[in-house]
Amino acid sequence: MIRVFIVDDHQVVIDGLSSILSEDDNIQFCGSAQNGKEALHQLQSVSPDVLLLDINMPEMDGIAVIKALRKRGDEIRILVLTMHNNPQFTKQLIQLDVEGCVLKNAGKKELIQAISDVNDGERYYGKDVTETLFADVKKTEKAVEKVQLTKREVQIIRLIASEYTTNEIATDLAISTHTVDTHRKNIVSKLAVKNTAGLVKFAMENGLV
């Protein structure tokens, strides 16, 4: 029996999901919460196998919930349910080691399959989510190839776009600040931009961050 806990700020969504889950003999609905803070509190006493988690919620969003659960070491598998098929968001979930992501327009069969796979220790990212992510990766690869950026330059672009200072980049990559500055100048030249703002714009438009 797979114990499932639902977190969504709309009660009608919780009711609909719990009704769907109740039709499957292998799944048990074990509770719900309508915001992140309430979820974290309840999950201290409830021990579900899988957490169905919305992202956009008041008080504490789903990303903050994921980080809090990871920090306190809760052994719970997370399946994100979202309306947003955004590759940058998907990359963030992967970086946070989230077990799965399914769009809210998914059918009952896919949802049950996702819960089952995640419970079994597998990863489940829906077809639409995966296709969008792959398309974004291809777009990034083409952009990098077009301007002939090196792997090191790509690393530095990502760090600059993430608001790292020159000193922080040097420390993170174990290189000198002078080398960082040289790379920055080369990147600006290759991208034909005037400053760091143009560099960050390129990174955002081409999926580097």
Secondary structure as UniProt FT lines:
FT   STRAND          2..7
FT   HELIX           11..22
FT   TURN            25..26
FT   STRAND          27..33
FT   HELIX           36..42
FT   TURN            43..45
FT   STRAND          50..53
FT   HELIX           62..72
FT   STRAND          77..82
FT   HELIX           87..95
FT   TURN            96..97
FT   STRAND          100..103
FT   TURN            104..105
FT   HELIX           108..119
FT   TURN            120..121
FT   STRAND          124..125
FT   HELIX           127..146
FT   TURN            147..148
FT   HELIX           151..161
FT   TURN            162..163
FT   HELIX           166..173
FT   HELIX           177..191
FT   HELIX           196..205
FT   TURN            206..207
//
